[in-house]
Amino acid sequence: MMTKRRPRTCVACKTEKPKKELIRVVRSPEGHVYVDPTGKGQGRGAYVCSDQNCIEQAKKKDILSKALRTKVPAEIYEDLSQKLGESGNAGQ
């Protein structure tokens, strides 16, 4: 029997997309916040579109901090932007 894949929601634009089209940010049980490229990291997760506009909106409104229930360092947003540049999705 096939299982139905549930879409994930971007915390910035509220768009539902397949998990593979989003970037996951995780707060580990120890309290560390990091970008999870595998999508399987342990802890509380939040998803952001692979789009610079969504990343900027999440930073401006501090949406990731609210979703992860902890302070998200500025380096996380820099890491997200860097991952966009590597994947070639910047500005889409």
HTML snippet that shows the backbone in 3Dmol.js (N, CA, C, O; Angstrom):
<script src="https://3Dmol.org/build/3Dmol-min.js"></script>
<div id="view" style="width:600px;height:400px;position:relative"></div>
<script>
const pdb = `
ATOM      1  N   MET A   1       0.840  -1.182   0.000  1.00  0.00           N
ATOM      2  CA  MET A   1       0.000   0.000   0.000  1.00  0.00           C
ATOM      3  C   MET A   1       0.885   1.245   0.000  1.00  0.00           C
ATOM      4  O   MET A   1       1.839   1.333   0.773  1.00  0.00           O
ATOM      5  N   MET A   2       0.570   2.201  -0.863  1.00  0.00           N
ATOM      6  CA  MET A   2       1.366   3.419  -0.958  1.00  0.00           C
ATOM      7  C   MET A   2       0.953   4.404   0.124  1.00  0.00           C
ATOM      8  O   MET A   2      -0.232   4.568   0.413  1.00  0.00           O
ATOM      9  N   THR A   3       1.950   5.058   0.718  1.00  0.00           N
ATOM     10  CA  THR A   3       1.644   6.074   1.706  1.00  0.00           C
ATOM     11  C   THR A   3       1.602   7.434   1.024  1.00  0.00           C
ATOM     12  O   THR A   3       2.377   7.708   0.107  1.00  0.00           O
ATOM     13  N   LYS A   4       0.705   8.263   1.475  1.00  0.00           N
ATOM     14  CA  LYS A   4       0.573   9.594   0.905  1.00  0.00           C
ATOM     15  C   LYS A   4       1.578  10.523   1.585  1.00  0.00           C
ATOM     16  O   LYS A   4       1.652  10.579   2.812  1.00  0.00           O
ATOM     17  N   ARG A   5       2.341  11.244   0.783  1.00  0.00           N
ATOM     18  CA  ARG A   5       3.322  12.196   1.308  1.00  0.00           C
ATOM     19  C   ARG A   5       2.600  13.490   1.674  1.00  0.00           C
ATOM     20  O   ARG A   5       1.907  14.087   0.850  1.00  0.00           O
ATOM     21  N   ARG A   6       2.775  13.905   2.919  1.00  0.00           N
ATOM     22  CA  ARG A   6       2.155  15.146   3.362  1.00  0.00           C
ATOM     23  C   ARG A   6       3.031  16.331   2.987  1.00  0.00           C
ATOM     24  O   ARG A   6       4.238  16.302   3.225  1.00  0.00           O
ATOM     25  N   PRO A   7       2.450  17.363   2.411  1.00  0.00           N
ATOM     26  CA  PRO A   7       3.255  18.550   2.090  1.00  0.00           C
ATOM     27  C   PRO A   7       3.646  19.284   3.370  1.00  0.00           C
ATOM     28  O   PRO A   7       2.982  19.154   4.398  1.00  0.00           O
ATOM     29  N   ARG A   8       4.711  20.044   3.296  1.00  0.00           N
ATOM     30  CA  ARG A   8       5.162  20.877   4.405  1.00  0.00           C
ATOM     31  C   ARG A   8       4.840  22.328   4.057  1.00  0.00           C
ATOM     32  O   ARG A   8       4.674  22.665   2.885  1.00  0.00           O
ATOM     33  N   THR A   9       4.754  23.177   5.062  1.00  0.00           N
ATOM     34  CA  THR A   9       4.390  24.571   4.863  1.00  0.00           C
ATOM     35  C   THR A   9       5.565  25.485   5.173  1.00  0.00           C
ATOM     36  O   THR A   9       6.207  25.349   6.214  1.00  0.00           O
ATOM     37  N   CYS A  10       5.843  26.411   4.271  1.00  0.00           N
ATOM     38  CA  CYS A  10       6.878  27.421   4.491  1.00  0.00           C
ATOM     39  C   CYS A  10       6.397  28.357   5.598  1.00  0.00           C
ATOM     40  O   CYS A  10       5.264  28.835   5.555  1.00  0.00           O
ATOM     41  N   VAL A  11       7.259  28.623   6.597  1.00  0.00           N
ATOM     42  CA  VAL A  11       6.857  29.484   7.705  1.00  0.00           C
ATOM     43  C   VAL A  11       6.730  30.944   7.278  1.00  0.00           C
ATOM     44  O   VAL A  11       6.061  31.726   7.953  1.00  0.00           O
ATOM     45  N   ALA A  12       7.359  31.320   6.170  1.00  0.00           N
ATOM     46  CA  ALA A  12       7.329  32.712   5.729  1.00  0.00           C
ATOM     47  C   ALA A  12       6.115  33.020   4.856  1.00  0.00           C
ATOM     48  O   ALA A  12       5.369  33.956   5.143  1.00  0.00           O
ATOM     49  N   CYS A  13       5.911  32.237   3.787  1.00  0.00           N
ATOM     50  CA  CYS A  13       4.835  32.553   2.834  1.00  0.00           C
ATOM     51  C   CYS A  13       3.607  31.654   2.993  1.00  0.00           C
ATOM     52  O   CYS A  13       2.585  31.876   2.343  1.00  0.00           O
ATOM     53  N   LYS A  14       3.707  30.647   3.853  1.00  0.00           N
ATOM     54  CA  LYS A  14       2.597  29.725   4.145  1.00  0.00           C
ATOM     55  C   LYS A  14       2.192  28.851   2.954  1.00  0.00           C
ATOM     56  O   LYS A  14       1.085  28.314   2.932  1.00  0.00           O
ATOM     57  N   THR A  15       3.075  28.708   1.971  1.00  0.00           N
ATOM     58  CA  THR A  15       2.810  27.865   0.812  1.00  0.00           C
ATOM     59  C   THR A  15       3.139  26.419   1.143  1.00  0.00           C
ATOM     60  O   THR A  15       4.189  26.135   1.719  1.00  0.00           O
ATOM     61  N   GLU A  16       2.246  25.503   0.782  1.00  0.00           N
ATOM     62  CA  GLU A  16       2.503  24.075   0.980  1.00  0.00           C
ATOM     63  C   GLU A  16       3.256  23.532  -0.223  1.00  0.00           C
ATOM     64  O   GLU A  16       2.864  23.744  -1.370  1.00  0.00           O
ATOM     65  N   LYS A  17       4.353  22.822   0.065  1.00  0.00           N
ATOM     66  CA  LYS A  17       5.175  22.226  -0.986  1.00  0.00           C
ATOM     67  C   LYS A  17       5.679  20.876  -0.509  1.00  0.00           C
ATOM     68  O   LYS A  17       5.659  20.591   0.688  1.00  0.00           O
ATOM     69  N   PRO A  18       6.132  20.040  -1.442  1.00  0.00           N
ATOM     70  CA  PRO A  18       6.770  18.780  -1.026  1.00  0.00           C
ATOM     71  C   PRO A  18       8.023  19.074  -0.204  1.00  0.00           C
ATOM     72  O   PRO A  18       8.693  20.085  -0.412  1.00  0.00           O
ATOM     73  N   LYS A  19       8.319  18.197   0.709  1.00  0.00           N
ATOM     74  CA  LYS A  19       9.450  18.366   1.622  1.00  0.00           C
ATOM     75  C   LYS A  19      10.763  18.645   0.886  1.00  0.00           C
ATOM     76  O   LYS A  19      11.581  19.435   1.358  1.00  0.00           O
ATOM     77  N   LYS A  20      10.964  18.006  -0.259  1.00  0.00           N
ATOM     78  CA  LYS A  20      12.219  18.155  -1.006  1.00  0.00           C
ATOM     79  C   LYS A  20      12.401  19.548  -1.596  1.00  0.00           C
ATOM     80  O   LYS A  20      13.519  19.922  -1.947  1.00  0.00           O
ATOM     81  N   GLU A  21      11.330  20.318  -1.711  1.00  0.00           N
ATOM     82  CA  GLU A  21      11.416  21.659  -2.286  1.00  0.00           C
ATOM     83  C   GLU A  21      11.651  22.732  -1.232  1.00  0.00           C
ATOM     84  O   GLU A  21      11.781  23.909  -1.569  1.00  0.00           O
ATOM     85  N   LEU A  22      11.708  22.346   0.029  1.00  0.00           N
ATOM     86  CA  LEU A  22      11.894  23.294   1.120  1.00  0.00           C
ATOM     87  C   LEU A  22      13.213  23.033   1.836  1.00  0.00           C
ATOM     88  O   LEU A  22      13.796  21.955   1.716  1.00  0.00           O
ATOM     89  N   ILE A  23      13.674  24.031   2.580  1.00  0.00           N
ATOM     90  CA  ILE A  23      14.879  23.894   3.393  1.00  0.00           C
ATOM     91  C   ILE A  23      14.437  23.800   4.850  1.00  0.00           C
ATOM     92  O   ILE A  23      13.627  24.603   5.313  1.00  0.00           O
ATOM     93  N   ARG A  24      14.972  22.817   5.568  1.00  0.00           N
ATOM     94  CA  ARG A  24      14.576  22.601   6.960  1.00  0.00           C
ATOM     95  C   ARG A  24      15.611  23.204   7.903  1.00  0.00           C
ATOM     96  O   ARG A  24      16.814  23.005   7.737  1.00  0.00           O
ATOM     97  N   VAL A  25      15.123  23.940   8.890  1.00  0.00           N
ATOM     98  CA  VAL A  25      15.955  24.475   9.961  1.00  0.00           C
ATOM     99  C   VAL A  25      15.508  23.779  11.234  1.00  0.00           C
ATOM    100  O   VAL A  25      14.310  23.654  11.489  1.00  0.00           O
ATOM    101  N   VAL A  26      16.473  23.320  12.044  1.00  0.00           N
ATOM    102  CA  VAL A  26      16.167  22.496  13.208  1.00  0.00           C
ATOM    103  C   VAL A  26      16.728  23.106  14.483  1.00  0.00           C
ATOM    104  O   VAL A  26      17.821  23.672  14.490  1.00  0.00           O
ATOM    105  N   ARG A  27      15.959  22.981  15.563  1.00  0.00           N
ATOM    106  CA  ARG A  27      16.477  23.237  16.908  1.00  0.00           C
ATOM    107  C   ARG A  27      16.643  21.876  17.550  1.00  0.00           C
ATOM    108  O   ARG A  27      15.665  21.167  17.783  1.00  0.00           O
ATOM    109  N   SER A  28      17.884  21.513  17.836  1.00  0.00           N
ATOM    110  CA  SER A  28      18.160  20.201  18.412  1.00  0.00           C
ATOM    111  C   SER A  28      17.680  20.156  19.861  1.00  0.00           C
ATOM    112  O   SER A  28      17.423  21.201  20.459  1.00  0.00           O
ATOM    113  N   PRO A  29      17.556  18.954  20.431  1.00  0.00           N
ATOM    114  CA  PRO A  29      17.164  18.842  21.840  1.00  0.00           C
ATOM    115  C   PRO A  29      18.129  19.575  22.777  1.00  0.00           C
ATOM    116  O   PRO A  29      17.747  19.972  23.878  1.00  0.00           O
ATOM    117  N   GLU A  30      19.385  19.755  22.335  1.00  0.00           N
ATOM    118  CA  GLU A  30      20.373  20.474  23.143  1.00  0.00           C
ATOM    119  C   GLU A  30      20.245  21.988  22.990  1.00  0.00           C
ATOM    120  O   GLU A  30      20.896  22.740  23.715  1.00  0.00           O
ATOM    121  N   GLY A  31      19.410  22.440  22.051  1.00  0.00           N
ATOM    122  CA  GLY A  31      19.180  23.862  21.855  1.00  0.00           C
ATOM    123  C   GLY A  31      19.960  24.494  20.720  1.00  0.00           C
ATOM    124  O   GLY A  31      19.861  25.705  20.520  1.00  0.00           O
ATOM    125  N   HIS A  32      20.738  23.718  19.966  1.00  0.00           N
ATOM    126  CA  HIS A  32      21.494  24.247  18.830  1.00  0.00           C
ATOM    127  C   HIS A  32      20.564  24.390  17.629  1.00  0.00           C
ATOM    128  O   HIS A  32      19.728  23.524  17.371  1.00  0.00           O
ATOM    129  N   VAL A  33      20.719  25.489  16.900  1.00  0.00           N
ATOM    130  CA  VAL A  33      19.926  25.722  15.696  1.00  0.00           C
ATOM    131  C   VAL A  33      20.839  25.556  14.489  1.00  0.00           C
ATOM    132  O   VAL A  33      21.935  26.116  14.454  1.00  0.00           O
ATOM    133  N   TYR A  34      20.388  24.786  13.499  1.00  0.00           N
ATOM    134  CA  TYR A  34      21.199  24.554  12.307  1.00  0.00           C
ATOM    135  C   TYR A  34      20.312  24.239  11.107  1.00  0.00           C
ATOM    136  O   TYR A  34      19.162  23.824  11.249  1.00  0.00           O
ATOM    137  N   VAL A  35      20.885  24.450   9.917  1.00  0.00           N
ATOM    138  CA  VAL A  35      20.203  24.096   8.669  1.00  0.00           C
ATOM    139  C   VAL A  35      20.416  22.609   8.460  1.00  0.00           C
ATOM    140  O   VAL A  35      21.545  22.123   8.521  1.00  0.00           O
ATOM    141  N   ASP A  36      19.328  21.880   8.211  1.00  0.00           N
ATOM    142  CA  ASP A  36      19.371  20.424   8.078  1.00  0.00           C
ATOM    143  C   ASP A  36      19.206  20.022   6.613  1.00  0.00           C
ATOM    144  O   ASP A  36      18.079  19.933   6.124  1.00  0.00           O
ATOM    145  N   PRO A  37      20.313  19.778   5.905  1.00  0.00           N
ATOM    146  CA  PRO A  37      20.198  19.428   4.482  1.00  0.00           C
ATOM    147  C   PRO A  37      19.561  18.060   4.236  1.00  0.00           C
ATOM    148  O   PRO A  37      19.017  17.819   3.158  1.00  0.00           O
ATOM    149  N   THR A  38      19.623  17.164   5.223  1.00  0.00           N
ATOM    150  CA  THR A  38      19.056  15.827   5.042  1.00  0.00           C
ATOM    151  C   THR A  38      17.554  15.808   5.287  1.00  0.00           C
ATOM    152  O   THR A  38      16.851  14.942   4.765  1.00  0.00           O
ATOM    153  N   GLY A  39      17.054  16.755   6.078  1.00  0.00           N
ATOM    154  CA  GLY A  39      15.640  16.769   6.430  1.00  0.00           C
ATOM    155  C   GLY A  39      15.271  15.725   7.461  1.00  0.00           C
ATOM    156  O   GLY A  39      14.089  15.468   7.689  1.00  0.00           O
ATOM    157  N   LYS A  40      16.275  15.116   8.091  1.00  0.00           N
ATOM    158  CA  LYS A  40      16.013  14.040   9.040  1.00  0.00           C
ATOM    159  C   LYS A  40      16.602  14.304  10.416  1.00  0.00           C
ATOM    160  O   LYS A  40      16.606  13.411  11.263  1.00  0.00           O
ATOM    161  N   GLY A  41      17.100  15.508  10.655  1.00  0.00           N
ATOM    162  CA  GLY A  41      17.720  15.833  11.933  1.00  0.00           C
ATOM    163  C   GLY A  41      16.725  15.762  13.076  1.00  0.00           C
ATOM    164  O   GLY A  41      15.541  16.050  12.903  1.00  0.00           O
ATOM    165  N   GLN A  42      17.213  15.376  14.242  1.00  0.00           N
ATOM    166  CA  GLN A  42      16.361  15.260  15.422  1.00  0.00           C
ATOM    167  C   GLN A  42      16.096  16.636  16.010  1.00  0.00           C
ATOM    168  O   GLN A  42      17.003  17.463  16.100  1.00  0.00           O
ATOM    169  N   GLY A  43      14.879  16.876  16.402  1.00  0.00           N
ATOM    170  CA  GLY A  43      14.526  18.130  17.047  1.00  0.00           C
ATOM    171  C   GLY A  43      13.342  18.791  16.373  1.00  0.00           C
ATOM    172  O   GLY A  43      12.727  18.241  15.460  1.00  0.00           O
ATOM    173  N   ARG A  44      13.043  19.991  16.851  1.00  0.00           N
ATOM    174  CA  ARG A  44      11.921  20.759  16.312  1.00  0.00           C
ATOM    175  C   ARG A  44      12.345  21.405  15.002  1.00  0.00           C
ATOM    176  O   ARG A  44      13.392  22.050  14.941  1.00  0.00           O
ATOM    177  N   GLY A  45      11.556  21.241  13.968  1.00  0.00           N
ATOM    178  CA  GLY A  45      11.924  21.752  12.654  1.00  0.00           C
ATOM    179  C   GLY A  45      10.946  22.775  12.114  1.00  0.00           C
ATOM    180  O   GLY A  45       9.770  22.794  12.478  1.00  0.00           O
ATOM    181  N   ALA A  46      11.458  23.622  11.240  1.00  0.00           N
ATOM    182  CA  ALA A  46      10.641  24.593  10.516  1.00  0.00           C
ATOM    183  C   ALA A  46      11.149  24.621   9.080  1.00  0.00           C
ATOM    184  O   ALA A  46      12.341  24.435   8.833  1.00  0.00           O
ATOM    185  N   TYR A  47      10.248  24.852   8.141  1.00  0.00           N
ATOM    186  CA  TYR A  47      10.600  24.816   6.722  1.00  0.00           C
ATOM    187  C   TYR A  47      10.484  26.198   6.097  1.00  0.00           C
ATOM    188  O   TYR A  47       9.583  26.975   6.412  1.00  0.00           O
ATOM    189  N   VAL A  48      11.442  26.483   5.182  1.00  0.00           N
ATOM    190  CA  VAL A  48      11.451  27.738   4.437  1.00  0.00           C
ATOM    191  C   VAL A  48      11.610  27.397   2.962  1.00  0.00           C
ATOM    192  O   VAL A  48      12.360  26.485   2.610  1.00  0.00           O
ATOM    193  N   CYS A  49      10.905  28.128   2.094  1.00  0.00           N
ATOM    194  CA  CYS A  49      11.043  27.927   0.652  1.00  0.00           C
ATOM    195  C   CYS A  49      12.477  28.180   0.208  1.00  0.00           C
ATOM    196  O   CYS A  49      13.221  28.927   0.844  1.00  0.00           O
ATOM    197  N   SER A  50      12.843  27.549  -0.886  1.00  0.00           N
ATOM    198  CA  SER A  50      14.154  27.786  -1.500  1.00  0.00           C
ATOM    199  C   SER A  50      14.075  29.065  -2.322  1.00  0.00           C
ATOM    200  O   SER A  50      14.280  29.053  -3.535  1.00  0.00           O
ATOM    201  N   ASP A  51      13.776  30.156  -1.648  1.00  0.00           N
ATOM    202  CA  ASP A  51      13.567  31.443  -2.302  1.00  0.00           C
ATOM    203  C   ASP A  51      14.114  32.546  -1.397  1.00  0.00           C
ATOM    204  O   ASP A  51      13.795  32.590  -0.209  1.00  0.00           O
ATOM    205  N   GLN A  52      14.930  33.429  -1.951  1.00  0.00           N
ATOM    206  CA  GLN A  52      15.550  34.491  -1.156  1.00  0.00           C
ATOM    207  C   GLN A  52      14.499  35.384  -0.502  1.00  0.00           C
ATOM    208  O   GLN A  52      14.702  35.846   0.621  1.00  0.00           O
ATOM    209  N   ASN A  53      13.384  35.637  -1.180  1.00  0.00           N
ATOM    210  CA  ASN A  53      12.332  36.485  -0.610  1.00  0.00           C
ATOM    211  C   ASN A  53      11.767  35.887   0.672  1.00  0.00           C
ATOM    212  O   ASN A  53      11.516  36.616   1.632  1.00  0.00           O
ATOM    213  N   CYS A  54      11.563  34.577   0.702  1.00  0.00           N
ATOM    214  CA  CYS A  54      11.040  33.922   1.904  1.00  0.00           C
ATOM    215  C   CYS A  54      12.057  33.979   3.042  1.00  0.00           C
ATOM    216  O   CYS A  54      11.691  34.186   4.198  1.00  0.00           O
ATOM    217  N   ILE A  55      13.324  33.796   2.713  1.00  0.00           N
ATOM    218  CA  ILE A  55      14.368  33.859   3.739  1.00  0.00           C
ATOM    219  C   ILE A  55      14.437  35.266   4.329  1.00  0.00           C
ATOM    220  O   ILE A  55      14.540  35.426   5.545  1.00  0.00           O
ATOM    221  N   GLU A  56      14.381  36.282   3.474  1.00  0.00           N
ATOM    222  CA  GLU A  56      14.420  37.665   3.949  1.00  0.00           C
ATOM    223  C   GLU A  56      13.198  37.996   4.799  1.00  0.00           C
ATOM    224  O   GLU A  56      13.314  38.689   5.810  1.00  0.00           O
ATOM    225  N   GLN A  57      12.034  37.506   4.397  1.00  0.00           N
ATOM    226  CA  GLN A  57      10.815  37.751   5.167  1.00  0.00           C
ATOM    227  C   GLN A  57      10.897  37.053   6.526  1.00  0.00           C
ATOM    228  O   GLN A  57      10.497  37.622   7.542  1.00  0.00           O
ATOM    229  N   ALA A  58      11.412  35.827   6.543  1.00  0.00           N
ATOM    230  CA  ALA A  58      11.557  35.094   7.801  1.00  0.00           C
ATOM    231  C   ALA A  58      12.502  35.828   8.744  1.00  0.00           C
ATOM    232  O   ALA A  58      12.262  35.878   9.950  1.00  0.00           O
ATOM    233  N   LYS A  59      13.570  36.395   8.202  1.00  0.00           N
ATOM    234  CA  LYS A  59      14.534  37.130   9.027  1.00  0.00           C
ATOM    235  C   LYS A  59      13.923  38.432   9.530  1.00  0.00           C
ATOM    236  O   LYS A  59      14.035  38.759  10.711  1.00  0.00           O
ATOM    237  N   LYS A  60      13.279  39.172   8.637  1.00  0.00           N
ATOM    238  CA  LYS A  60      12.707  40.476   8.975  1.00  0.00           C
ATOM    239  C   LYS A  60      11.660  40.364  10.086  1.00  0.00           C
ATOM    240  O   LYS A  60      11.627  41.181  11.006  1.00  0.00           O
ATOM    241  N   LYS A  61      10.814  39.350   9.988  1.00  0.00           N
ATOM    242  CA  LYS A  61       9.731  39.187  10.966  1.00  0.00           C
ATOM    243  C   LYS A  61      10.083  38.222  12.096  1.00  0.00           C
ATOM    244  O   LYS A  61       9.252  37.956  12.965  1.00  0.00           O
ATOM    245  N   ASP A  62      11.316  37.694  12.089  1.00  0.00           N
ATOM    246  CA  ASP A  62      11.796  36.763  13.116  1.00  0.00           C
ATOM    247  C   ASP A  62      10.891  35.529  13.223  1.00  0.00           C
ATOM    248  O   ASP A  62      10.621  35.034  14.317  1.00  0.00           O
ATOM    249  N   ILE A  63      10.435  35.052  12.075  1.00  0.00           N
ATOM    250  CA  ILE A  63       9.483  33.944  12.020  1.00  0.00           C
ATOM    251  C   ILE A  63      10.105  32.627  12.468  1.00  0.00           C
ATOM    252  O   ILE A  63       9.456  31.837  13.154  1.00  0.00           O
ATOM    253  N   LEU A  64      11.365  32.382  12.086  1.00  0.00           N
ATOM    254  CA  LEU A  64      12.009  31.121  12.483  1.00  0.00           C
ATOM    255  C   LEU A  64      12.157  31.030  13.998  1.00  0.00           C
ATOM    256  O   LEU A  64      11.981  29.955  14.571  1.00  0.00           O
ATOM    257  N   SER A  65      12.477  32.142  14.651  1.00  0.00           N
ATOM    258  CA  SER A  65      12.600  32.129  16.112  1.00  0.00           C
ATOM    259  C   SER A  65      11.275  31.745  16.767  1.00  0.00           C
ATOM    260  O   SER A  65      11.249  31.011  17.755  1.00  0.00           O
ATOM    261  N   LYS A  66      10.193  32.243  16.211  1.00  0.00           N
ATOM    262  CA  LYS A  66       8.874  31.914  16.763  1.00  0.00           C
ATOM    263  C   LYS A  66       8.528  30.452  16.517  1.00  0.00           C
ATOM    264  O   LYS A  66       8.008  29.775  17.405  1.00  0.00           O
ATOM    265  N   ALA A  67       8.817  29.962  15.309  1.00  0.00           N
ATOM    266  CA  ALA A  67       8.488  28.575  14.966  1.00  0.00           C
ATOM    267  C   ALA A  67       9.328  27.578  15.760  1.00  0.00           C
ATOM    268  O   ALA A  67       8.835  26.525  16.164  1.00  0.00           O
ATOM    269  N   LEU A  68      10.596  27.915  15.980  1.00  0.00           N
ATOM    270  CA  LEU A  68      11.497  26.998  16.690  1.00  0.00           C
ATOM    271  C   LEU A  68      11.508  27.235  18.199  1.00  0.00           C
ATOM    272  O   LEU A  68      12.107  26.474  18.958  1.00  0.00           O
ATOM    273  N   ARG A  69      10.833  28.305  18.617  1.00  0.00           N
ATOM    274  CA  ARG A  69      10.730  28.640  20.043  1.00  0.00           C
ATOM    275  C   ARG A  69      12.097  28.860  20.691  1.00  0.00           C
ATOM    276  O   ARG A  69      12.341  28.438  21.821  1.00  0.00           O
ATOM    277  N   THR A  70      12.980  29.528  19.952  1.00  0.00           N
ATOM    278  CA  THR A  70      14.302  29.889  20.458  1.00  0.00           C
ATOM    279  C   THR A  70      14.872  30.981  19.569  1.00  0.00           C
ATOM    280  O   THR A  70      14.375  31.207  18.466  1.00  0.00           O
ATOM    281  N   LYS A  71      15.912  31.660  20.041  1.00  0.00           N
ATOM    282  CA  LYS A  71      16.562  32.705  19.251  1.00  0.00           C
ATOM    283  C   LYS A  71      17.367  32.067  18.122  1.00  0.00           C
ATOM    284  O   LYS A  71      18.186  31.179  18.360  1.00  0.00           O
ATOM    285  N   VAL A  72      17.129  32.522  16.898  1.00  0.00           N
ATOM    286  CA  VAL A  72      17.845  32.002  15.731  1.00  0.00           C
ATOM    287  C   VAL A  72      18.969  32.983  15.395  1.00  0.00           C
ATOM    288  O   VAL A  72      18.704  34.151  15.109  1.00  0.00           O
ATOM    289  N   PRO A  73      20.232  32.515  15.427  1.00  0.00           N
ATOM    290  CA  PRO A  73      21.358  33.407  15.125  1.00  0.00           C
ATOM    291  C   PRO A  73      21.360  33.870  13.666  1.00  0.00           C
ATOM    292  O   PRO A  73      20.834  33.188  12.787  1.00  0.00           O
ATOM    293  N   ALA A  74      21.958  35.034  13.423  1.00  0.00           N
ATOM    294  CA  ALA A  74      22.037  35.604  12.071  1.00  0.00           C
ATOM    295  C   ALA A  74      22.780  34.677  11.117  1.00  0.00           C
ATOM    296  O   ALA A  74      22.518  34.693   9.914  1.00  0.00           O
ATOM    297  N   GLU A  75      23.706  33.867  11.638  1.00  0.00           N
ATOM    298  CA  GLU A  75      24.474  32.951  10.792  1.00  0.00           C
ATOM    299  C   GLU A  75      23.568  31.948  10.078  1.00  0.00           C
ATOM    300  O   GLU A  75      23.896  31.491   8.983  1.00  0.00           O
ATOM    301  N   ILE A  76      22.447  31.607  10.679  1.00  0.00           N
ATOM    302  CA  ILE A  76      21.519  30.653  10.063  1.00  0.00           C
ATOM    303  C   ILE A  76      20.958  31.240   8.767  1.00  0.00           C
ATOM    304  O   ILE A  76      20.861  30.544   7.757  1.00  0.00           O
ATOM    305  N   TYR A  77      20.590  32.518   8.801  1.00  0.00           N
ATOM    306  CA  TYR A  77      20.059  33.163   7.598  1.00  0.00           C
ATOM    307  C   TYR A  77      21.136  33.272   6.521  1.00  0.00           C
ATOM    308  O   TYR A  77      20.849  33.126   5.333  1.00  0.00           O
ATOM    309  N   GLU A  78      22.383  33.529   6.941  1.00  0.00           N
ATOM    310  CA  GLU A  78      23.498  33.567   5.987  1.00  0.00           C
ATOM    311  C   GLU A  78      23.706  32.189   5.369  1.00  0.00           C
ATOM    312  O   GLU A  78      23.953  32.067   4.169  1.00  0.00           O
ATOM    313  N   ASP A  79      23.603  31.151   6.200  1.00  0.00           N
ATOM    314  CA  ASP A  79      23.760  29.776   5.716  1.00  0.00           C
ATOM    315  C   ASP A  79      22.643  29.421   4.725  1.00  0.00           C
ATOM    316  O   ASP A  79      22.893  28.768   3.711  1.00  0.00           O
ATOM    317  N   LEU A  80      21.420  29.852   5.021  1.00  0.00           N
ATOM    318  CA  LEU A  80      20.299  29.607   4.108  1.00  0.00           C
ATOM    319  C   LEU A  80      20.541  30.284   2.757  1.00  0.00           C
ATOM    320  O   LEU A  80      20.327  29.677   1.708  1.00  0.00           O
ATOM    321  N   SER A  81      20.984  31.530   2.785  1.00  0.00           N
ATOM    322  CA  SER A  81      21.260  32.255   1.543  1.00  0.00           C
ATOM    323  C   SER A  81      22.388  31.601   0.762  1.00  0.00           C
ATOM    324  O   SER A  81      22.347  31.536  -0.467  1.00  0.00           O
ATOM    325  N   GLN A  82      23.399  31.115   1.481  1.00  0.00           N
ATOM    326  CA  GLN A  82      24.522  30.434   0.834  1.00  0.00           C
ATOM    327  C   GLN A  82      24.047  29.149   0.160  1.00  0.00           C
ATOM    328  O   GLN A  82      24.463  28.850  -0.959  1.00  0.00           O
ATOM    329  N   LYS A  83      23.183  28.390   0.824  1.00  0.00           N
ATOM    330  CA  LYS A  83      22.665  27.149   0.246  1.00  0.00           C
ATOM    331  C   LYS A  83      21.868  27.440  -1.028  1.00  0.00           C
ATOM    332  O   LYS A  83      21.904  26.655  -1.975  1.00  0.00           O
ATOM    333  N   LEU A  84      21.151  28.563  -1.051  1.00  0.00           N
ATOM    334  CA  LEU A  84      20.422  28.951  -2.259  1.00  0.00           C
ATOM    335  C   LEU A  84      21.383  29.217  -3.404  1.00  0.00           C
ATOM    336  O   LEU A  84      21.141  28.797  -4.536  1.00  0.00           O
ATOM    337  N   GLY A  85      22.470  29.910  -3.112  1.00  0.00           N
ATOM    338  CA  GLY A  85      23.463  30.206  -4.139  1.00  0.00           C
ATOM    339  C   GLY A  85      24.089  28.946  -4.696  1.00  0.00           C
ATOM    340  O   GLY A  85      24.355  28.863  -5.895  1.00  0.00           O
ATOM    341  N   GLU A  86      24.330  27.957  -3.837  1.00  0.00           N
ATOM    342  CA  GLU A  86      24.926  26.692  -4.265  1.00  0.00           C
ATOM    343  C   GLU A  86      23.974  25.901  -5.151  1.00  0.00           C
ATOM    344  O   GLU A  86      24.397  25.260  -6.113  1.00  0.00           O
ATOM    345  N   SER A  87      22.683  25.951  -4.823  1.00  0.00           N
ATOM    346  CA  SER A  87      21.718  25.147  -5.574  1.00  0.00           C
ATOM    347  C   SER A  87      21.237  25.839  -6.848  1.00  0.00           C
ATOM    348  O   SER A  87      20.607  25.217  -7.703  1.00  0.00           O
ATOM    349  N   GLY A  88      21.540  27.132  -6.965  1.00  0.00           N
ATOM    350  CA  GLY A  88      21.132  27.851  -8.172  1.00  0.00           C
ATOM    351  C   GLY A  88      19.685  28.280  -8.163  1.00  0.00           C
ATOM    352  O   GLY A  88      19.140  28.620  -9.213  1.00  0.00           O
ATOM    353  N   ASN A  89      19.039  28.274  -6.993  1.00  0.00           N
ATOM    354  CA  ASN A  89      17.629  28.653  -6.898  1.00  0.00           C
ATOM    355  C   ASN A  89      17.432  30.094  -6.460  1.00  0.00           C
ATOM    356  O   ASN A  89      16.293  30.512  -6.255  1.00  0.00           O
ATOM    357  N   ALA A  90      18.490  30.860  -6.311  1.00  0.00           N
ATOM    358  CA  ALA A  90      18.368  32.226  -5.819  1.00  0.00           C
ATOM    359  C   ALA A  90      17.483  33.049  -6.748  1.00  0.00           C
ATOM    360  O   ALA A  90      17.647  33.039  -7.968  1.00  0.00           O
ATOM    361  N   GLY A  91      16.535  33.765  -6.133  1.00  0.00           N
ATOM    362  CA  GLY A  91      15.678  34.654  -6.889  1.00  0.00           C
ATOM    363  C   GLY A  91      14.503  34.002  -7.579  1.00  0.00           C
ATOM    364  O   GLY A  91      13.809  34.670  -8.345  1.00  0.00           O
ATOM    365  N   GLN A  92      14.249  32.739  -7.344  1.00  0.00           N
ATOM    366  CA  GLN A  92      13.099  32.087  -7.985  1.00  0.00           C
ATOM    367  C   GLN A  92      11.848  32.344  -7.209  1.00  0.00           C
ATOM    368  O   GLN A  92      10.776  31.876  -7.594  1.00  0.00           O
TER     369      GLN A  92
END
`;
const viewer = $3Dmol.createViewer("view");
viewer.addModel(pdb, "pdb");
viewer.setStyle({}, {cartoon: {color: "spectrum"}});
viewer.zoomTo();
viewer.render();
</script>
